[in-house]
Amino acid sequence: MTNTETSRSQIINIEALSLVNGAHLLLKKALRELPAGAKLGVRGTAPELAVHLRGWCRAQGHEFLVDETGTVTAWIRRGAANGRWKDAVRAGAPNHAEQGAVQASPSLQWGFAARGATVEAGGPAFHYPLHEKDQVWADNAPKLYAQAVAAQWNPNTAIHWEAAFILEDEVEHAVVQVMTYLIENENAALQVPAKFIAQIHPHFREVLQLLAIQVADEARHIEVFTRRATLRGKPLGLSTVSGQQSLKTLLDEPDFALASFLLSVLGEGTFLHLLWFLEQHAPDPVTRQIARLVVQDEARHVAFGVSHLQYQLSHDPSLRGRLALALNRRHDALAQTAGLNEEVFDALILLAAGSWQPAQIAAGYARVQALQTEMHAGRKVRLTKLGFSPTEADELSALHTRNFM
Amino acid sequence: MKTKPFMLGAVAYDPKVVTIWEGFKAYFIKHGLPFDYVLYSNYEQQVEAHLAGHFHVAWNSPLAWVRAERLAQANGKQATAIAMRDSDQNLTSVIVVRADSALQTIADLSGQKVAVGAIDSPQATLLPLAHLRAHGASDLAVVRHDLLSGKHGDHIGGEREAARALMAGTVAAACMIDGNHLLFTNEGTLPAGATRILAQTAAYDHCNFTIFNDAPPEQVQRFRELLLAMSYDDAEVRPLLDLEGLKVWKPGRTEFYRALESAVDEMRFYDEHGNITVADYQY
């Protein structure tokens, strides 16, 4: 390809290239460099070039001019339309750390566009109820996402499923009951963030990514709990009305901040203690190993919940009152229910006891008592991080569901 | 009392036509011109309804323009083309043969099968056939592809069928718009390098907005002003222009319809008064 500059116009030689094998790239490039109204001469040897140029110019808004002199194949007079990139805007910047990269209130017309892309004006306005930075952002979301990616584990290889152990039938039964309960809770923990993902403006990329990986974490947890429950061929345990009632209130909560508070900060926060308990006291190595892997994931979920609520509270302190109200509301809604599945509670005692020996049962009971105390203390710490006074934190923690999650 | 809207007639050759005119309706109303539209299933009904005063401005195919002008004259009226798309100007049609065909000149096509579009397609039937006959092809065996007759070839399907017939070997040549030869080659209907352009018609124009001289002059003027003011730089109207396939509206011109007028006479499609005289025309 050669370009020849003349006083009034420019000539491009596209040799044997035609409009059916890429000549339009060269034409567009040459036309971009010319002002509207200027002429571009096209010289080429493709047999249908003149015919195709005529059609192409018409579709592109340029004028096709026949060459009377035989100097070139044809002339193109560049059209006046500036085209679709006038009034286009840059949608923030890809690197969240850059000033102005993550906008406080990104345009709904940016929609699915990559953060940092140049977005054509006039696009459709997307419906994203969560489109303000305050509603979803946490400064540590990018870091937590990176950690989550690095910490993904493969259930097939990360867990030694063939590890040898022998449990009494009833103790195995207790483990299966706890697994059954955990699966039920993880179903809720999967669907609650999943429900909000499509409501969040994709401009907050790191938050979307983090929640997506959180959903994937829960999918893996459901898998490993199911595999442990069925490892010895026993049927799964019981699912109660009260357990489902408690979890359903999480799925029914329409507000992202309140749902995060109830699920991630209080529910998954409480679950950390349960998983540590299983890691320490479960009667078999497979269950202990599962608990150790799962608790690492859950800790990230809790960390994001706390961080993004801290971020939102720093811009809107009135949220604190709404968080307390949400907890009270949930408590009232569940006041008439039975609370923790009795079988789960008993299964935890037996699981921690490891046998039917009275002394062991007593030890198991004491461990579960200690677990509940730790859960309460943990909730108080996290509530304090959200700016509640120690007294408020103590009172609010006591209102948390007896179902743990 | 509410001002009566300026009424447009258009042919529903594709479902997107509703989207297009709904968009234009919103644009005109927003800029102070009460506007509405009525859709016809074919251009013949549209031209007749226009003459009967059912609406004020027609979005006419070139063939509908020829008929409108003749009907107007026969009825003591005068037709004017007030605007057209940039993309309606300077079209040509090409007559395409297979690359390995022995046919070298138009005269070689005499007695051969030639695939064309619908009976009423200016670009894929009337103009290329007139061009071939004027340049020495006689006794052509015309193979029509009558997709959506009455829509004057607005639907691209007829031309594509003609192109397929060429590649299937059932005809010696096929007729299509220059830009559609490019499109069909790029989409693979015509494999790259498998065809050769045997002939190309002179440049002609396509659609226009047609009025008769009894249309309300102030509304016509406002309609035309608003139309010509539409800018591709404006994000609000750009989607409409994209749908309608133009970058800028141009003032109407009629000198590039002469070849079609001759073709209409040669093939006795309409008579000089705008009556339909062609046989075998279902719409």
Interface residues (C-beta under 8 A of the other chain):
Chain A: L19 V20 N21 P47 E48 V51 H52 R54 G55 W56 R58 A59 Q60 G61 F64 G79 A80 A81 N82 G83 R84 K86 D87 E120 A121 G122
Chain B: D86 S87 Q89 N90 L91 T92 V94 I177 D178 G179 N180 H181 L182 L183 T185 N186 A192 R196 I197 Q200 S231 Y232 D233 A235 E236 R238 P239 G245 L246 K247 V248
